Amino acid sequence: MKKSLITNTHGFTSEALRKGERAISDAFFRQRVTAVRLILEGFSTVKAARSTGHLSPVCIYVC
């Protein structure tokens, strides 16, 4: 399966997103940030969705 590629990170790095996840109190938003971070690290959208507990691919947040 072809992996998604984030072309514009808006200045965020994987490490910055990881640190930011800890400060987010809203669980749903934290899952979204985690999914984007995983895709930024090279995971496919399906694997990122499964690891965060989503049933649908996370391409909705990335694409």
TINU-840662 format. One record per residue (C-alpha): x negated, y negated, z negated; residue number from 1; residue in one letter. Coordinates in nm, 4 decimals, always signed. Layout:
BEGIN
X,Y,Z,NUM,A .
...
***
This chain:
BEGIN
+0.0000,+0.0000,+0.0000,1,M .
-0.1280,-0.3450,+0.0900,2,K .
-0.2113,-0.5672,-0.2046,3,K .
-0.0793,-0.9202,-0.2379,4,S .
-0.3309,-1.1989,-0.2238,5,L .
-0.2930,-1.5190,-0.4203,6,I .
-0.4324,-1.7911,-0.1968,7,T .
-0.3759,-2.0924,-0.4236,8,N .
-0.4519,-2.0418,-0.7910,9,T .
-0.3797,-2.4062,-0.8815,10,H .
-0.7077,-2.4083,-1.0740,11,G .
-0.6197,-2.1160,-1.3002,12,F .
-0.8593,-1.8295,-1.3532,13,T .
-0.7823,-1.4834,-1.4819,14,S .
-0.9466,-1.5679,-1.8141,15,E .
-0.7450,-1.8895,-1.8517,16,A .
-0.4190,-1.7050,-1.7856,17,L .
-0.5148,-1.4378,-2.0399,18,R .
-0.5757,-1.7035,-2.3060,19,K .
-0.2552,-1.8830,-2.2121,20,G .
-0.0499,-1.5642,-2.2507,21,E .
-0.1251,-1.5580,-2.6210,22,R .
+0.0130,-1.9082,-2.6716,23,A .
+0.3447,-1.8459,-2.4918,24,I .
+0.6302,-1.7720,-2.7307,25,S .
+0.8934,-1.6882,-2.4651,26,D .
+0.8564,-1.3142,-2.3969,27,A .
+1.0057,-1.3232,-2.0468,28,F .
+0.7779,-1.6068,-1.9351,29,F .
+0.4777,-1.4297,-2.0907,30,R .
+0.5575,-1.1195,-1.8798,31,Q .
+0.5687,-1.3328,-1.5671,32,R .
+0.2291,-1.4871,-1.6448,33,V .
+0.0884,-1.1399,-1.7160,34,T .
+0.2173,-1.0117,-1.3829,35,A .
+0.0602,-1.3013,-1.1941,36,V .
-0.2684,-1.2473,-1.3792,37,R .
-0.2717,-0.8778,-1.2887,38,L .
-0.2150,-0.9593,-0.9224,39,I .
-0.4901,-1.2199,-0.9422,40,L .
-0.7191,-0.9457,-1.0785,41,E .
-0.6395,-0.7213,-0.7802,42,G .
-0.3469,-0.5025,-0.8866,43,F .
-0.0668,-0.4376,-0.6400,44,S .
+0.2725,-0.5938,-0.7051,45,T .
+0.4256,-0.2540,-0.7810,46,V .
+0.1575,-0.1656,-1.0377,47,K .
+0.1852,-0.5099,-1.1957,48,A .
+0.5628,-0.4680,-1.2190,49,A .
+0.5338,-0.1259,-1.3788,50,R .
+0.2751,-0.2375,-1.6326,51,S .
+0.4850,-0.5361,-1.7424,52,T .
+0.8086,-0.3382,-1.7608,53,G .
+0.9858,-0.4918,-1.4607,54,H .
+1.1918,-0.2725,-1.2336,55,L .
+1.1495,-0.4827,-0.9201,56,S .
+0.8189,-0.5777,-0.7602,57,P .
+0.6641,-0.8950,-0.8876,58,V .
+0.6307,-1.0367,-0.5384,59,C .
+0.9223,-1.2659,-0.6276,60,I .
+0.6915,-1.4651,-0.8581,61,Y .
+0.3907,-1.4609,-0.6284,62,V .
+0.5325,-1.4980,-0.2773,63,C .
***
